[in-house]
Amino acid sequence: MSADELKARALRHVARREHSREELRRKLVPHGEPDAVEAVLDRLAELELLSDARFAEAFVRGRAERFGRRRIAHELAQRGVEAEAIDEALQSELGDDELQRALALWRRKFDAAPADAREWARQARFLTARGFSADVVRKVLKERFDEPA
């Protein structure tokens, strides 16, 4: 694939949504030489069409309502975003409202306090799988049972 075709492919990807540099690299490598791909990525970054920080902020914004800090951070790391950019995006987009977001999610899904230990464990697993910490899960479920989160 020529350099122009590679650029056009990269622009089509970037026009649809924000991408991390690593995500876009993975999409372009099968279609061009590694040096050509890096040149295209460098050029897009130079033109500010590709930004890991901007990608991280958009990603956090899109997932904040449904997922906790830990899960969002893990997904960003899998997409090749550096830890510093992840921390900045999480802090700027989420702030310190982890408990409120977990409560809102819990209310949408359950909206009833667990009646027994089995139900408490089910609700705790749900929140934990969504990336909320054990402390937040316990606060949401009000530590009704002695079961660990």
C-alpha positions in Angstrom: 0.0 0.0 0.0 1.3 3.4 -0.9 2.0 6.2 1.6 -1.0 8.2 0.4 -3.3 5.2 0.7 -1.9 4.6 4.2 -2.6 8.2 5.2 -6.1 8.0 3.8 -6.8 4.8 5.8 -5.5 6.5 8.9 -7.6 9.6 8.4 -10.7 7.5 7.9 -10.1 5.8 11.3 -9.4 9.1 13.0 -12.5 10.8 11.4 -14.8 8.1 13.0 -13.5 8.5 16.6 -10.5 9.2 18.7 -7.8 6.6 18.7 -4.7 6.0 20.8 -1.4 5.9 18.9 -1.1 2.2 19.6 -4.6 1.4 18.5 -4.1 3.2 15.2 -0.7 1.5 14.7 -2.3 -1.9 15.2 -4.9 -1.1 12.5 -2.4 0.2 10.0 0.5 -2.3 10.4 -1.2 -5.0 8.3 -1.5 -2.5 5.4 1.9 -1.0 5.3 5.6 -1.1 6.2 6.3 -0.3 9.9 8.5 2.7 8.9 5.7 4.1 6.8 3.1 3.5 9.5 5.3 5.3 12.0 5.8 8.2 9.6 2.0 8.5 9.2 1.4 8.4 13.0 4.1 11.0 13.5 2.5 13.3 11.0 -1.0 12.9 12.4 0.4 13.7 15.9 2.2 16.7 14.5 -1.0 18.0 13.0 -2.8 17.2 16.4 -5.1 14.8 14.7 -3.8 12.0 17.0 -3.5 12.5 20.7 -3.3 9.9 23.4 -4.4 12.5 26.0 -7.4 13.5 24.0 -8.3 9.8 23.4 -8.0 9.0 27.1 -10.3 11.9 28.0 -12.9 10.9 25.5 -12.6 7.2 26.5 -13.1 8.1 30.2 -16.0 10.4 29.4 -17.7 7.6 27.4 -17.3 4.9 30.1 -17.6 7.0 33.3 -21.3 6.3 33.8 -21.0 2.5 33.6 -17.5 1.6 34.9 -15.2 2.3 37.8 -11.7 3.8 37.8 -9.9 0.5 37.9 -11.6 -0.9 34.9 -11.3 2.3 32.8 -7.6 2.5 33.7 -7.0 -1.1 32.7 -8.8 -0.7 29.4 -6.8 2.4 28.6 -3.5 0.6 29.4 -4.6 -2.2 27.1 -5.0 0.4 24.3 -1.4 1.6 24.8 -2.0 4.8 26.7 0.8 5.8 29.1 0.1 5.7 32.9 0.6 9.5 33.2 -2.1 10.3 30.5 -4.4 7.8 32.2 -4.1 9.4 35.6 -4.6 12.9 34.1 -7.7 11.8 32.2 -9.2 10.0 35.2 -8.6 12.9 37.5 -9.9 15.6 35.0 -13.0 13.6 33.9 -14.0 11.7 37.1 -12.6 13.7 39.9 -13.5 12.1 43.3 -17.1 11.0 42.7 -16.5 7.2 42.5 -19.0 6.5 45.3 -21.7 8.6 43.6 -21.2 6.9 40.2 -21.3 3.5 41.8 -24.5 4.3 43.7 -26.1 5.6 40.5 -25.1 2.4 38.6 -26.4 0.2 41.5 -29.7 2.1 41.6 -30.2 1.6 37.9 -29.5 -2.1 38.1 -30.9 -3.1 41.5 -32.4 -0.2 43.5 -33.2 -2.6 46.4 -30.9 -3.5 49.3 -29.8 -7.1 49.2 -32.2 -9.3 51.2 -29.7 -12.0 52.0 -26.0 -12.8 51.8 -26.4 -14.5 48.4 -28.0 -11.4 46.9 -25.3 -9.2 48.6 -22.6 -11.3 46.9 -24.3 -11.0 43.5 -24.6 -7.2 43.7 -21.0 -7.0 45.0 -19.8 -9.1 42.1 -21.6 -6.9 39.6 -20.0 -3.7 41.0 -16.6 -5.3 41.3 -16.7 -6.5 37.7 -17.5 -3.0 36.7 -14.2 -1.8 38.2 -15.3 -0.3 41.5 -13.0 -0.9 44.5 -14.0 -3.2 47.4 -14.4 -0.1 49.7 -16.8 1.6 47.4 -18.8 -1.7 46.9 -19.1 -2.0 50.7 -20.2 1.5 51.1 -22.8 1.1 48.3 -24.1 -2.1 49.8 -23.8 -0.6 53.4 -21.8 -3.5 54.7 -25.0 -5.4 55.5 -23.4 -8.8 55.6 -20.0 -10.1 56.7 -19.3 -11.4 53.1 -16.1 -10.0 51.5 -16.6 -8.0 48.4 
